[in-house]
Amino acid sequence: MASKTTVNFDDEMEAALAELVQVDGTKTLAIKRALQAEVKRRRRSQALLDFIDSWEAEEIPIDQAHLDWADEVLDRQGVGR
């Protein structure tokens, strides 16, 4: 069933939406695709965390030295955390 929601955007959000509209064609389509993409991203992130938890439960916990190394790699790649 369809529903309507009203959302108020500040200038920054309006600019972001305008950028998405250039790709998606309409505000409605841009918002829908952005929401779907964010849900997929969050599900993938959670699936990865769940995988790591199960792996650590079956094997051994990931040690701090490896976590520090991974943080350095992410920092070099500019990945936000």
C-alpha positions as a printed Julia matrix, in Angstrom:
81×3 Matrix{Float64}:
  0.0     0.0     0.0
  1.35    3.43   -0.91
  1.77    6.16    1.67
  2.8     9.8     1.66
  5.4    11.42    3.85
  6.35   15.06    4.02
 10.02   15.88    4.48
 11.5    19.34    4.98
 14.98   19.83    3.51
 17.54   22.45    4.43
 19.76   23.97    1.73
 22.35   21.19    1.97
 19.72   18.48    1.51
 18.13   20.39   -1.38
 21.51   20.51   -3.1
 22.02   16.8    -2.55
 18.57   16.05   -3.91
 19.2    18.25   -6.95
 22.36   16.24   -7.63
 20.44   12.98   -7.44
 17.68   14.33   -9.68
 20.28   14.91  -12.41
 20.85   11.16  -12.43
 17.39    9.83  -11.61
 15.19   12.34  -13.39
 12.63   13.24  -10.73
 12.65   14.05   -7.03
 10.38   11.14   -6.23
 12.52    8.63   -8.09
 15.72   10.09   -6.64
 14.41    9.81   -3.08
 13.12    6.27   -3.59
 16.39    5.07   -5.12
 18.44    6.76   -2.41
 16.37    5.11    0.33
 16.64    1.71   -1.32
 20.4     2.11   -1.76
 20.84    3.09    1.89
 18.83    0.1     3.11
 20.97   -2.23    0.97
 24.16   -0.61    2.28
 23.07   -1.01    5.89
 22.04   -4.63    5.33
 25.43   -5.4     3.79
 27.2    -3.71    6.69
 25.16   -5.67    9.22
 25.72   -8.93    7.33
 29.46   -8.32    7.47
 29.34   -7.64   11.21
 27.26  -10.79   11.73
 29.75  -12.81    9.65
 32.68  -11.51   11.7
 30.88  -12.35   14.95
 30.14  -15.9    13.79
 33.68  -16.37   12.49
 35.17  -15.21   15.77
 32.82  -17.52   17.69
 33.96  -20.53   15.64
 37.64  -19.64   15.29
 39.49  -17.08   17.36
 38.79  -13.39   18.0
 40.55  -10.98   15.68
 43.52   -9.57   17.57
 44.18   -5.87   18.1
 47.27   -5.86   15.89
 45.18   -7.0    12.92
 42.47   -4.45   13.7
 45.1    -1.69   13.85
 46.49   -2.82   10.48
 43.0    -2.79    8.97
 42.37    0.72   10.34
 45.58    1.93    8.7
 44.52    0.45    5.35
 41.09    2.1     5.6
 42.67    5.42    6.54
 45.0     5.29    3.52
 42.01    4.57    1.28
 40.04    7.45    2.78
 37.26    5.25    4.09
 35.25    7.04    6.76
 34.41    5.3     9.98
